[in-house]
């Protein structure tokens, strides 16, 4: 199995902060994996993800995406990844097509490749004729689908999705989960953060539980449930976090 | 009761720290401008000193001096023996900006030859952009009128001019004009030159003002919106260099602000055209020209005409100003934490452009080393406003020093802007209004 992402003791301490937001976080993501980082608010999920997406510089440690270090080759890392921030917006004055064309154009200068990107995004988001409308007229679910399609249309080695279904209704959330699963089965790797344990249990191949900046455990949903003798992931999460507090 | 509960909530939402800060700034700004204008207006209205170059130096001219002194003027007699006829050089040596010249033979011509004689009002133009220039020399013109009056009176009362010669008495003194600009001078009234140069230069001054405001507002809003909507995160994680992102934003803002400013200028030109009865500066010059005096030629003689090279130099500093405004705006935009804060973030730029703008219009380029002048010089935009006068008066050293200072400011601001964009500061720093920068260290 090819390793797409290898995170090595990645740490981040914000200026004037007393504690590390991310503290020696290490994990790896293989090709076709859906790695889910789960944790409560302020646990360090977004900080870790933003470091891997080359938006934040780590205080120490490194992450290597397809052989490229985020410290020494951030521009090459950006060619291998796409990032979908939590509750991200899109340019409201653009049409859906315009947005896909603009974002795709940042990844390629070749018209044919760009056309393929857009066709792929069109198929994934399922917005049909609404892609001709201004994004300002889209619902939250439509924007999220458009952004997800944008994030995967370039077939990145690693798609980083921060809370991909946050704030969406059941139907829209289900559609997005299915898209992610389908793309992973075709070999695309995903790094996802979420609060939603059911969602994580449903789509992820590997789970990392993070609390107070520390990555406490890693394993598949099945392994973790067995290890902690739990019926579901919520129970696993509760026990892991409590054990950590006791320690 | 519910109304008051709602009212209290609405007021607390509207009366924010940002609003209070902007109110304080506005009050301070208006007071500062008022102070500037007071100085300028006092110079114009309350100046009671008249410099007199009395080359005739007779009993008759002594009586004229006496009359002026009796009527509240403090007559400062400049040494006539140092008057060479090169008036620009002479005034520089005297260290005065305004004077009345009584030529040799003045008394002889009036009393013995019974012919009108000319006194000359000499005024140095200090600015081609300030409204103060329009009224400069007001006191000296007033004194010249006093001389006309006293000569007429003396001719009747002391020198026995009969009422039949009243026409001669009334026109015994003719008032000529000399306007000095740097090393050059022309036989024309300062207010006529000022009216022509002001009309032309006002458009440039307004354009600088609008350009900076539009460009700053646009880029601050653009960056703040991208940051708040998190489209910036998407953009910065894409395979495109940060410098390309900054440059594209700056260029777009510059292009749109230039279009915007041109649109405003067309409207402003229409307004000014209405104010001057539809005449261009040249037509206005032709209109205020009288007899042998051609204002347009005088404007050229005084070196106030703008050639291609001058326009290029003005454009060069305008370009620098826009770049500085844009790079500062990038930094300010990055500090936004929400949509509301963007309005307040524009304020530093607004003050930095408003002060030199008002100073240019009402105070003029003093060029002295007063505290206020030093403070104004720290604002890089000031040098663009001063460029018009520096070029007009041939102060090219001042122009290039201003340009150099702007270039240094631009480099510093650009380095800071690029540093913010190329590090994680773009995501970690925002400005709270408790008076200090806040680091967002509560990230997940």
Boltz contact constraints between the chains, C-beta under 6 A:
constraints:
  - contact:
      token1: [A, 14]
      token2: [B, 439]
      max_distance: 6.0
  - contact:
      token1: [A, 14]
      token2: [B, 441]
      max_distance: 6.0
  - contact:
      token1: [A, 15]
      token2: [B, 439]
      max_distance: 6.0
  - contact:
      token1: [A, 16]
      token2: [B, 439]
      max_distance: 6.0
  - contact:
      token1: [A, 17]
      token2: [B, 441]
      max_distance: 6.0
  - contact:
      token1: [A, 21]
      token2: [B, 443]
      max_distance: 6.0
  - contact:
      token1: [A, 42]
      token2: [B, 444]
      max_distance: 6.0
  - contact:
      token1: [A, 45]
      token2: [B, 444]
      max_distance: 6.0
  - contact:
      token1: [A, 46]
      token2: [B, 443]
      max_distance: 6.0
  - contact:
      token1: [A, 46]
      token2: [B, 444]
      max_distance: 6.0
  - contact:
      token1: [A, 47]
      token2: [B, 443]
      max_distance: 6.0
  - contact:
      token1: [A, 53]
      token2: [B, 237]
      max_distance: 6.0
  - contact:
      token1: [A, 55]
      token2: [B, 233]
      max_distance: 6.0
  - contact:
      token1: [A, 55]
      token2: [B, 236]
      max_distance: 6.0
  - contact:
      token1: [A, 56]
      token2: [B, 424]
      max_distance: 6.0
  - contact:
      token1: [A, 57]
      token2: [B, 424]
      max_distance: 6.0
  - contact:
      token1: [A, 78]
      token2: [B, 239]
      max_distance: 6.0
  - contact:
      token1: [A, 79]
      token2: [B, 239]
      max_distance: 6.0
  - contact:
      token1: [A, 83]
      token2: [B, 237]
      max_distance: 6.0
  - contact:
      token1: [A, 85]
      token2: [B, 230]
      max_distance: 6.0
  - contact:
      token1: [A, 85]
      token2: [B, 233]
      max_distance: 6.0
  - contact:
      token1: [A, 88]
      token2: [B, 230]
      max_distance: 6.0
  - contact:
      token1: [A, 89]
      token2: [B, 229]
      max_distance: 6.0
  - contact:
      token1: [A, 89]
      token2: [B, 231]
      max_distance: 6.0
  - contact:
      token1: [A, 106]
      token2: [B, 238]
      max_distance: 6.0
  - contact:
      token1: [A, 106]
      token2: [B, 240]
      max_distance: 6.0
